[in-house]
Amino acid sequence: MKSILIVWFLLCALFSFAQKKEDNLKPYFFVFLKKGPNRDQDSATAAKIQKGHLDNINYLAASGKLNVAGPFLDEGDMRGIFVFDCTSEDSVKAMIEGDPAIKAGRLIYEIHPWMTQRGTCFK
């Protein structure tokens, strides 16, 4: 009987610890930006699209919805990332689909729900 009580106590303690740790997790949306099917614009058009893309990033960051944005430094198909602090994937999609590089087909995206412990990455 004593060993059953000890096991029960340990299970309760582990469940309590796991619950507290889970309560400390914050959800985000991690977005991979990849090369899109339409990348054959002339250099002036590509530069205009890129300027619009960067303006959109700055706007989303200023709104507090976009926590991280940046390119990968190699020349692979994966071009960059976004990390959004939003309540729904639909709101993330709406913001991404308004981006000039997405609209032009220079980039496509892949959204993944993601979480991390509060305070470890973002304040």
ChimeraX attribute file (.defattr): number of C-alpha atoms within 10 A of each C-alpha:
attribute: neighborCount
match mode: 1-to-1
recipient: residues
	/A:1	6
	/A:2	7
	/A:3	8
	/A:4	9
	/A:5	10
	/A:6	11
	/A:7	12
	/A:8	12
	/A:9	12
	/A:10	12
	/A:11	12
	/A:12	12
	/A:13	12
	/A:14	12
	/A:15	12
	/A:16	12
	/A:17	12
	/A:18	12
	/A:19	11
	/A:20	11
	/A:21	12
	/A:22	12
	/A:23	11
	/A:24	13
	/A:25	15
	/A:26	14
	/A:27	16
	/A:28	22
	/A:29	21
	/A:30	19
	/A:31	22
	/A:32	18
	/A:33	25
	/A:34	18
	/A:35	19
	/A:36	17
	/A:37	11
	/A:38	14
	/A:39	13
	/A:40	10
	/A:41	12
	/A:42	8
	/A:43	9
	/A:44	9
	/A:45	11
	/A:46	16
	/A:47	12
	/A:48	13
	/A:49	20
	/A:50	16
	/A:51	14
	/A:52	15
	/A:53	18
	/A:54	17
	/A:55	14
	/A:56	18
	/A:57	21
	/A:58	13
	/A:59	13
	/A:60	17
	/A:61	15
	/A:62	11
	/A:63	10
	/A:64	11
	/A:65	18
	/A:66	21
	/A:67	19
	/A:68	15
	/A:69	17
	/A:70	13
	/A:71	12
	/A:72	12
	/A:73	9
	/A:74	9
	/A:75	8
	/A:76	10
	/A:77	12
	/A:78	18
	/A:79	19
	/A:80	19
	/A:81	19
	/A:82	20
	/A:83	21
	/A:84	27
	/A:85	18
	/A:86	15
	/A:87	12
	/A:88	13
	/A:89	15
	/A:90	10
	/A:91	13
	/A:92	21
	/A:93	14
	/A:94	10
	/A:95	16
	/A:96	22
	/A:97	14
	/A:98	12
	/A:99	19
	/A:100	20
	/A:101	26
	/A:102	20
	/A:103	15
	/A:104	16
	/A:105	14
	/A:106	20
	/A:107	22
	/A:108	20
	/A:109	19
	/A:110	11
	/A:111	18
	/A:112	12
	/A:113	13
	/A:114	14
	/A:115	13
	/A:116	14
	/A:117	14
	/A:118	14
	/A:119	10
	/A:120	8
	/A:121	8
	/A:122	11
	/A:123	6
